[in-house]
Amino acid sequence: MPGVFSTSTFDGKVSLCNVLECTTGSAVESFNADFSVTSAAGDVRPLKQPPAWLKRPAGVCFGFGGRLVSFTNIKQQVTDPMTGQVRPVDSGTISISQVVTEQRLVEHSEAFEAAVSGRDRSALQELCAHKATDAAAAGALDESETWTFMGVLFGDDARRQLLARLGFADALSAGAPAAAAAAAGNGNGDAGGALAAS
């Protein structure tokens, strides 16, 4: 909405203001018996452009990936080459810079992004195996086990490997002949029901 801005104070009050109220018009304020103030705007002339104090002279914002975006608005005096007159011109600069606080974290993030962007299961398995060995070397056995399980999920036969890793390899191998026989007897190939029944 053009011409509207908000202000806030330290006591937590937010006010919405209209640019038209910021003009040099006559305002009449009256104090009431209950200590409230009533103000009435008199003759108001509309502004052709917003006031100069409304323009932000500079700003900064952090972005994803450690990027820092900053801008500045500078008023410069420029001489017109045709007329030779000096006139003020607003110019602004925007700069985007990379802020790195932990280089090791950036390296790990780039390795993860490279593995995920390729959608290559073997690269994801290698990443998980590398993280598991790093965690085991650091003494974090729970984290090492978690990364090992994550690596199993990217394998070719992930379901069988996961069951074997969880200790259900004996039940899986014992249930395979019964599942094949049940699938041959049913004709519908429901090997999961036969495996669950054994």
C-alpha positions in Angstrom: 0.0 0.0 0.0 1.8 3.2 -1.1 2.1 6.1 1.3 1.6 4.0 4.5 4.4 3.1 6.9 4.6 1.8 10.5 6.6 3.0 13.5 7.2 1.4 16.8 8.3 2.6 20.2 10.2 1.0 23.1 7.0 0.5 25.1 5.7 -1.9 22.5 3.2 0.3 20.6 3.0 0.1 16.8 1.5 3.0 14.9 0.4 3.0 11.2 1.0 6.4 9.6 0.0 7.9 6.3 2.4 10.1 4.4 -0.3 12.7 3.9 -0.3 13.3 7.7 3.4 14.2 7.6 2.8 17.3 5.5 2.9 20.9 6.9 -0.8 21.3 7.6 -2.4 22.9 10.5 -3.3 20.5 13.3 -5.5 21.3 16.2 -5.1 19.3 19.4 -7.5 19.5 22.3 -7.2 18.0 25.8 -10.3 16.2 27.1 -11.5 15.9 30.7 -10.4 12.2 30.8 -6.8 13.3 30.0 -7.0 12.0 26.4 -5.9 14.1 23.4 -8.1 14.7 20.3 -6.4 16.0 17.2 -8.0 17.2 14.0 -6.0 17.8 10.9 -6.6 21.0 9.1 -5.6 21.9 5.6 -3.5 19.0 4.3 -1.6 19.2 1.0 -0.6 15.8 -0.6 3.1 15.0 -1.0 4.5 14.4 -4.5 7.1 12.0 -3.1 7.8 10.4 0.3 9.9 12.4 2.8 13.6 12.0 2.7 13.8 10.6 6.2 11.6 7.7 5.2 14.3 6.3 2.8 16.6 3.8 4.5 20.2 5.0 4.1 21.7 1.5 4.6 20.7 -2.0 5.5 22.1 -5.5 5.9 20.6 -9.0 5.8 22.0 -12.5 6.2 21.1 -15.1 3.5 21.3 -18.8 3.2 24.7 -20.3 2.8 26.6 -17.7 4.8 25.9 -14.9 2.4 25.7 -11.3 3.6 23.8 -8.7 1.5 24.3 -5.1 2.3 23.1 -1.9 0.5 23.7 1.8 0.8 22.0 4.8 -0.6 24.3 7.7 -1.2 23.5 11.2 -2.4 26.2 12.5 -4.7 26.8 15.9 -6.3 27.1 15.4 -10.1 28.0 18.0 -12.7 25.8 17.9 -15.8 28.2 17.9 -18.8 25.7 19.7 -21.0 24.8 22.6 -18.7 27.6 22.5 -16.2 25.2 22.7 -13.3 25.7 20.7 -10.1 22.8 18.6 -9.1 22.2 16.0 -6.4 21.8 12.4 -7.6 20.8 9.4 -5.5 23.0 6.4 -6.2 23.0 3.1 -4.4 25.3 0.1 -4.1 24.4 -3.5 -3.3 27.2 -5.9 -2.2 26.9 -9.6 -1.6 29.7 -11.2 0.3 30.4 -14.7 1.7 30.9 -14.9 5.5 32.6 -18.1 6.6 32.8 -18.7 10.3 33.6 -22.4 10.3 35.5 -23.6 7.2 35.1 -27.3 8.2 31.3 -26.9 8.3 31.3 -25.4 4.8 33.4 -28.3 3.5 31.0 -30.9 5.0 28.0 -29.0 3.5 29.6 -28.9 0.0 30.3 -32.6 0.1 26.7 -33.4 1.2 25.3 -31.1 -1.6 27.5 -32.8 -4.2 26.4 -36.2 -3.1 22.7 -35.3 -3.0 22.7 -33.3 -6.3 24.0 -36.2 -8.3 21.3 -38.6 -7.1 24.0 -41.3 -7.1 23.3 -44.0 -4.5 26.9 -45.1 -4.4 28.1 -41.5 -3.6 25.5 -41.3 -0.8 26.7 -44.7 0.5 30.3 -43.5 0.5 29.3 -40.3 2.3 27.5 -42.3 5.0 30.5 -44.7 5.3 32.9 -41.8 5.6 30.7 -40.1 8.3 30.4 -43.4 10.2 34.2 -43.9 10.3 34.7 -40.3 11.3 32.2 -40.7 14.2 33.7 -44.0 15.3 37.2 -42.4 15.3 35.8 -39.5 17.5 34.3 -42.1 19.9 30.6 -41.4 19.1 29.5 -45.0 18.6 25.8 -44.1 18.5 26.4 -41.6 15.7 28.6 -44.1 13.9 25.8 -46.7 14.0 23.2 -44.2 12.8 25.4 -43.3 9.7 25.9 -47.0 9.1 22.1 -47.6 9.0 21.8 -44.6 6.7 24.3 -46.2 4.3 22.4 -49.4 4.3 19.3 -47.6 3.1 21.1 -46.5 0.0 22.2 -50.1 -0.9 20.9 -52.2 -3.7 18.9 -54.7 -1.5 18.2 -52.3 1.3 15.4 -54.2 2.9 17.4 -57.5 3.3 20.5 -55.6 4.4 18.6 -53.7 7.0 16.9 -56.9 8.4 20.3 -58.6 8.5 21.8 -55.6 10.3 19.0 -55.6 12.8 19.6 -59.3 13.5 16.7 -60.8 11.7 18.9 -62.6 9.1 18.0 -66.1 10.5 14.3 -65.4 10.3 14.7 -64.1 6.8 16.6 -67.2 5.6 14.3 -69.6 7.4 11.2 -68.0 6.1 12.4 -67.9 2.5 11.5 -71.5 1.6 8.2 -71.3 3.4 7.4 -68.1 1.6 8.2 -69.6 -1.8 6.0 -72.7 -1.0 3.1 -70.5 0.1 3.5 -68.3 -2.9 3.3 -71.4 -5.2 0.3 -72.8 -3.3 -1.7 -69.5 -3.2 -0.9 -68.4 -6.7 -1.1 -64.7 -5.7 2.5 -64.4 -4.6 1.8 -63.1 -1.1 5.3 -64.0 0.4 4.9 -61.3 3.1 2.0 -63.2 4.7 3.9 -66.5 4.7 7.0 -64.8 6.2 5.0 -63.2 8.9 3.3 -66.5 9.7 6.6 -68.4 10.2 
